[in-house]
Amino acid sequence: MKMIFILMTLALMITLVMIMLLNLISKKTFSDREKSSPFECGFDPKNSARLPFSLQFFLISVIFLIFDVEITLLLPLILTLKISNLMNFFMVSIFFMVILLLGLYHEWSQGALNWAS
């Protein structure tokens, strides 16, 4: 038991010494303002946070998230093909696809997918 305590203490001491040496020897420079600042989606963090936001960018990103989540709902349908009734499988999958296509048509007809407008 005493030997385990000595080995653990030795390992901790070696680790602390290595960390201190690394901090002394490392070539980190904190003088570069651009590298030390966070980067969020192309926005400059040093400017005002109340700048106008592009509504089209927001709509495209929300539509992407919605359809991305719905695609992840479609993938398990492939796995259930073996264990389900084919008629029920096709009815559910066609119903789900029709809902997706109607949503896409609605977004298209409302002009939410037109970037240049």
C-alpha positions in Angstrom: 0.0 0.0 0.0 2.9 2.3 0.9 4.6 1.5 -2.4 1.4 2.4 -4.4 1.3 5.8 -2.6 4.9 6.4 -3.4 4.5 5.5 -7.1 1.4 7.7 -7.4 3.2 10.7 -5.8 6.2 10.2 -8.1 4.0 10.0 -11.1 2.2 13.2 -10.1 5.5 15.0 -9.4 6.9 14.0 -12.8 3.7 15.2 -14.5 3.8 18.5 -12.7 7.5 19.0 -13.6 6.8 18.3 -17.3 3.9 20.7 -17.3 6.0 23.5 -15.8 8.8 22.8 -18.3 6.4 22.9 -21.2 5.0 26.2 -20.1 8.5 27.7 -19.7 9.8 26.4 -23.0 6.7 26.9 -25.2 6.7 29.6 -27.9 3.2 30.8 -27.2 2.7 34.5 -27.9 -0.3 36.3 -26.6 0.4 39.5 -28.5 -1.4 38.4 -31.6 -4.9 39.9 -31.1 -6.5 38.1 -34.1 -5.4 34.6 -33.1 -6.5 34.9 -29.5 -10.0 36.1 -30.4 -12.9 33.7 -31.0 -14.2 33.3 -34.6 -18.0 32.8 -35.0 -19.4 32.3 -38.5 -17.5 35.1 -40.1 -18.5 37.8 -37.6 -15.8 40.1 -36.2 -16.0 39.8 -32.4 -14.5 43.2 -31.9 -17.3 45.1 -33.6 -20.8 45.7 -32.1 -23.0 42.8 -31.7 -26.0 44.8 -32.9 -25.1 44.7 -36.5 -28.0 43.9 -39.0 -28.3 40.2 -39.6 -29.1 38.7 -43.0 -32.6 37.2 -42.8 -31.9 35.1 -46.0 -28.9 33.5 -44.3 -31.0 32.7 -41.3 -33.8 31.2 -43.4 -31.5 29.0 -45.4 -29.8 27.7 -42.3 -33.1 26.9 -40.6 -34.4 25.1 -43.8 -31.1 23.2 -43.9 -31.5 22.1 -40.3 -35.1 21.0 -40.8 -34.4 18.9 -43.9 -31.2 17.6 -42.3 -33.2 16.3 -39.3 -35.8 14.8 -41.6 -33.2 13.0 -43.6 -32.0 11.4 -40.3 -35.6 10.3 -39.8 -35.5 8.6 -43.2 -32.4 6.5 -42.7 -34.0 4.1 -40.1 -36.7 3.3 -42.7 -34.0 1.3 -44.6 -33.3 -0.8 -41.5 -37.0 -1.5 -40.9 -37.6 -2.8 -44.4 -36.6 -6.4 -43.4 -38.8 -6.7 -40.3 -42.0 -4.8 -41.4 -44.9 -5.5 -43.6 -44.1 -4.2 -47.1 -47.5 -2.5 -47.6 -47.2 -0.7 -44.3 -43.6 0.2 -45.0 -44.4 1.7 -48.4 -47.4 3.6 -47.1 -45.4 5.2 -44.3 -42.4 6.0 -46.5 -44.5 7.5 -49.3 -46.5 9.5 -46.8 -43.3 10.8 -45.2 -41.8 11.6 -48.6 -45.0 13.5 -49.7 -44.8 15.6 -46.5 -41.1 16.4 -47.3 -41.9 17.3 -50.9 -44.9 19.5 -49.9 -42.7 21.3 -47.4 -40.0 21.8 -50.1 -42.6 23.0 -52.6 -44.0 25.5 -50.0 -40.6 26.9 -49.2 -39.8 27.2 -52.9 -43.2 28.9 -53.7 -42.7 31.4 -50.8 -39.4 32.4 -52.2 -37.3 31.3 -49.2 -34.9 29.4 -51.4 -34.2 32.4 -53.7 -30.9 33.9 -52.5 -30.7 36.7 -55.1 -34.1 38.3 -54.3 
